Amino acid sequence: MSVNDHPLGKKLPRPTKRPAVVADPNEFNDFYCGPKTARTVEEYLTKDLAQLSVHVVTFTDTTLISVSLPHTLTDATGGAMIYKCWSLVLQGRESEIPPFHAYDYDPLASFGETRNETYIHEEKMLTGWRRWLFTAYQIYDAWRYPTSSRIVCIPRDFLANQRKKAIVEVQAETGNDKAFVSDNDLITAWFSRLVSSIFPKNSNKTVRIMCALSLAQVLAGTDRMPSGKAYISNATAEIYTFVPVRDFFQKPLSAIAWAVRKSMMQGAVPGQLEAQVHLKKNNVHYWPIFGDASMEMISYSNWTKAKLMEVDFSPAIAKVGFDPQIRPEKIGYGSMVQFNAWTTGFDLKNLMPIMGKDAAGNYWLQGPLREITWKQIEKELEIAEGGLYY
């Protein structure tokens, strides 16, 4: 049958003209997982299952492809390389597949064993009683507030207008006509402001914005990670921006986006990343956490550069589905990407992958927040007009 005639398929998210919360990704779990899809470490260890599995659901006019894997296998950048090579095989272009770094040699194994500089946020690392207080806050929050996931559509025109205005303001504020903010800077600032709307607008509470990045991309072309080889292992680092809640509502959105951009410029460099990894390797008993004990943490992983919606599956097409004249993406290319993460023992919270930009220029992000936070966000989006806080 057509995807639009299926009781669940017809609920798959569609683009909106204004920023909107469009669906709960967990509602589509039946589409994601086959009978041999592992969801827990125990299943990977006790069943004869591959780390990477593919599940396909086919309608008369739509095909859904789901890939399941543990994050220890790869990250968004590494996964993108796997999908790109898959596409090259489909197209009969095996000769273009780059050699992979072998599983028995890790070019990043010694990265961070030493460092030449101090990590910029080292003084913010939680230790001693502050870390215990942080843990207590997290346990209470998890007990007090259930979480749920949603998918958000950010339309092309809305983001373009916001970014244009933000760049004008940033250049005026800095006196630098080359200063800019990226789509990622603006999306993370805008959505973090929405998340912060559950707090009093004059609050001094710290909001920690974390943006994940790929070490392999930052180090590409260096002696450690020479070009010409594909690195698909999981290798990520984090860029942090610390903003008090009151700044979200007393300053223009451009100021927050510019703060994120400055954090990127300061932290996304080999020396700082090695200093960060050094702290992780030298704190073997616990993962270093930077900030303050009562902070609100919002984490982002921007998959736009992975270009997941540009993977070419056209050689596998048996029949064209929807009329090419009424859809923006090329035949055989993805119209949307969704993400689900399963954990045991604790609920993920405030982890928002930005899935990328579709062929029409709309951005999609999703993830788990407190249920009360999602209700507040929906309320804010319903009552806001035009600039949405601008």
SULJOBEL-V567727 format. One record per run of one state. SS is the DSSP state (h for helix, s for strand, l for the rest). FROM is the first residue (numbers start at 0). TO is the last residue. Records with the same first field share a line. If there is no record, write none. Layout:
# SULJOBEL-V567727
SS->FROM-TO  FROM-TO
This chain:
# SULJOBEL-V567727
l->0-1  5-7  11-18  23-23  32-39  46-51  58-61  68-74  90-92  96-97  100-120  125-126  144-145  154-154  174-181  196-204  218-218  220-223  225-227  230-234  250-251  267-268  281-288  290-294  302-302  306-306  310-312  316-322  326-349  357-361  383-389
h->2-4  8-10  24-31  40-45  75-89  93-95  121-123  127-143  155-173  182-195  214-217  244-249  252-266  269-280  303-305  307-309  313-315  323-325  370-382
s->19-22  52-57  62-67  98-99  124-124  146-153  205-213  219-219  224-224  228-229  235-243  289-289  295-301  350-356  362-369
